[in-house]
Amino acid sequence: MNTGYQKNRLWIITALFLALTFLVTAYLLHIPVPATDGYIHLGDALLYLGASMLPTPFAVAAGGIGEALSDALTGSLIYALPTLIIKSCMVLCFTSRRATILCKRNLVAIFAAGGICVGGYYLTEAVLFHNLLSPILEIPGNVVQVAASGAIYVVVGIAFDRAKMKNHLSAVLHR
């Protein structure tokens, strides 16, 4: 098999993850938070899934760009660059080098990525609003977001592991 075809397939699958991450973040249970022009969403579940299935640079592109595009195209443009950085860092907590999606590292990564998300947006809002106290009000919403995304990731990860989705993905990439 020509590695050019494999690379093209990897880019196509990455683009699909990017598009799904964008759609889930932007439109599926997209709950606006008027006080900060931000929103609560479940796109992190797709980010975690992509980070568990795609090689790291591709997962960073899918998750970081997918969620930053959501900010840019749904009225939260001011958050697009911080989101790109925060979400890309969250991806780095996960590994795709295990046989299953739900390995010990990826289960621990849910909490590490959640901490990066909550801390990253606290710092972002503290800088944007020149206030260390008002971003504290956003922490509960961010915790709910990462907890819900983590729970969805675990449920989908169990289903995908039972269906041997990583094996199927590998087979598609190496045909």
C-alpha positions as CSV (number, residue, x, y, z in Angstrom):
1,M,0.0,0.0,0.0
2,N,1.3,3.4,-0.9
3,T,1.8,5.5,2.2
4,G,0.4,8.5,0.3
5,Y,-3.0,6.9,0.3
6,Q,-2.7,6.1,4.0
7,K,-1.8,9.7,4.7
8,N,-4.7,10.9,2.6
9,R,-7.1,8.6,4.5
10,L,-5.7,9.8,7.8
11,W,-6.3,13.5,6.7
12,I,-9.9,12.6,5.7
13,I,-10.6,10.9,9.0
14,T,-9.1,13.9,10.8
15,A,-11.3,16.2,8.8
16,L,-14.3,14.2,9.7
17,F,-13.4,14.4,13.4
18,L,-12.8,18.1,13.0
19,A,-16.2,18.5,11.4
20,L,-18.0,16.4,14.0
21,T,-16.2,18.3,16.9
22,F,-17.3,21.6,15.3
23,L,-20.9,20.5,14.9
24,V,-21.3,19.0,18.3
25,T,-19.6,22.0,19.9
26,A,-21.5,24.6,17.9
27,Y,-25.0,23.1,17.7
28,L,-25.6,20.1,19.9
29,L,-26.6,21.2,23.4
30,H,-24.9,24.6,22.8
31,I,-26.0,26.6,25.9
32,P,-25.0,30.3,25.7
33,V,-23.6,32.1,28.7
34,P,-24.5,35.7,28.1
35,A,-22.3,37.1,30.9
36,T,-19.1,36.1,29.1
37,D,-20.3,35.5,25.5
38,G,-19.2,31.9,25.9
39,Y,-21.2,28.8,26.0
40,I,-21.5,25.3,27.5
41,H,-21.2,22.4,25.1
42,L,-20.5,18.7,24.7
43,G,-17.8,19.0,22.0
44,D,-15.1,17.9,24.4
45,A,-16.4,14.3,24.2
46,L,-15.5,14.3,20.5
47,L,-12.2,15.9,21.3
48,Y,-11.4,13.1,23.8
49,L,-12.5,10.5,21.3
50,G,-10.4,11.9,18.5
51,A,-7.4,12.2,20.9
52,S,-7.8,8.5,21.7
53,M,-8.0,7.3,18.1
54,L,-5.9,9.6,16.0
55,P,-2.1,10.2,16.1
56,T,-1.4,13.3,18.3
57,P,-0.7,15.9,15.7
58,F,-3.9,15.0,13.8
59,A,-5.9,14.9,17.0
60,V,-4.6,18.4,17.9
61,A,-5.7,19.6,14.5
62,A,-9.2,18.0,14.8
63,G,-9.9,19.0,18.3
64,G,-8.3,22.4,18.5
65,I,-9.4,23.7,15.2
66,G,-12.8,22.2,15.4
67,E,-13.6,23.8,18.7
68,A,-11.9,27.1,17.8
69,L,-14.0,27.3,14.6
70,S,-17.1,26.8,16.7
71,D,-16.1,29.9,18.7
72,A,-15.3,31.9,15.6
73,L,-18.6,31.0,13.8
74,T,-21.1,31.2,16.6
75,G,-20.5,34.6,18.0
76,S,-17.6,34.0,20.5
77,L,-14.8,35.1,18.2
78,I,-12.9,36.6,21.2
79,Y,-12.4,33.0,22.5
80,A,-11.2,31.4,19.3
81,L,-7.5,31.7,19.9
82,P,-7.6,30.8,23.6
83,T,-9.8,27.8,22.6
84,L,-7.3,26.6,20.0
85,I,-4.6,26.7,22.6
86,I,-6.6,25.2,25.5
87,K,-8.2,22.4,23.5
88,S,-4.9,21.5,21.8
89,C,-3.3,21.2,25.3
90,M,-6.3,19.0,26.4
91,V,-5.6,16.6,23.5
92,L,-2.1,16.1,24.7
93,C,-3.4,14.4,27.9
94,F,-4.6,11.4,25.9
95,T,-2.9,8.7,24.0
96,S,-4.0,6.8,20.8
97,R,-1.2,4.3,21.2
98,R,-3.1,1.8,23.2
99,A,-5.2,-1.1,21.8
100,T,-8.4,0.4,23.3
101,I,-9.9,3.8,23.7
102,L,-10.5,3.4,27.4
103,C,-7.1,2.6,28.8
104,K,-5.9,3.8,32.3
105,R,-4.1,6.8,30.8
106,N,-7.1,8.0,28.9
107,L,-9.4,7.7,32.0
108,V,-6.9,9.8,34.0
109,A,-6.7,12.2,31.1
110,I,-10.3,13.1,31.4
111,F,-9.5,14.7,34.7
112,A,-6.3,16.3,33.5
113,A,-8.0,17.7,30.4
114,G,-10.8,18.9,32.5
115,G,-8.4,20.8,34.8
116,I,-6.8,22.4,31.7
117,C,-10.2,23.4,30.4
118,V,-11.4,24.9,33.7
119,G,-8.1,26.6,34.5
120,G,-7.5,27.8,30.9
121,Y,-10.8,29.5,30.6
122,Y,-10.5,31.0,34.1
123,L,-7.2,32.6,33.0
124,T,-8.6,33.6,29.6
125,E,-11.6,35.4,31.2
126,A,-9.4,37.0,33.9
127,V,-7.2,38.5,31.2
128,L,-10.1,39.5,28.9
129,F,-12.2,41.0,31.7
130,H,-9.3,42.4,33.8
131,N,-10.8,40.8,36.8
132,L,-9.8,37.8,38.9
133,L,-13.1,37.4,40.7
134,S,-15.8,37.4,38.0
135,P,-14.4,34.4,36.1
136,I,-15.0,32.3,39.3
137,L,-18.7,32.4,38.4
138,E,-17.9,30.5,35.2
139,I,-16.1,27.6,36.9
140,P,-19.3,25.6,37.8
141,G,-20.5,25.7,34.2
142,N,-17.1,24.6,32.9
143,V,-17.0,21.8,35.5
144,V,-20.4,20.6,34.3
145,Q,-19.2,20.8,30.7
146,V,-16.1,18.7,31.2
147,A,-17.9,16.2,33.5
148,A,-20.7,15.7,31.0
149,S,-18.2,15.4,28.1
150,G,-16.1,12.9,30.1
151,A,-19.2,10.8,30.9
152,I,-20.2,10.7,27.3
153,Y,-16.7,9.9,26.2
154,V,-16.6,6.9,28.6
155,V,-20.0,5.6,27.4
156,V,-19.0,6.0,23.7
157,G,-15.6,4.6,24.4
158,I,-17.1,1.5,26.0
159,A,-19.3,1.0,22.9
160,F,-16.4,1.7,20.5
161,D,-14.1,-0.7,22.3
162,R,-16.7,-3.4,22.2
163,A,-17.1,-2.8,18.5
164,K,-13.3,-2.8,18.1
165,M,-13.4,0.6,16.4
166,K,-9.7,1.2,16.7
167,N,-9.1,-2.0,14.8
168,H,-11.5,-0.9,12.1
169,L,-9.8,2.5,11.9
170,S,-6.4,0.9,11.6
171,A,-7.7,-1.4,8.9
172,V,-9.1,1.6,6.9
173,L,-5.8,3.4,7.2
174,H,-3.6,0.5,6.2
175,R,-5.7,-0.8,3.2
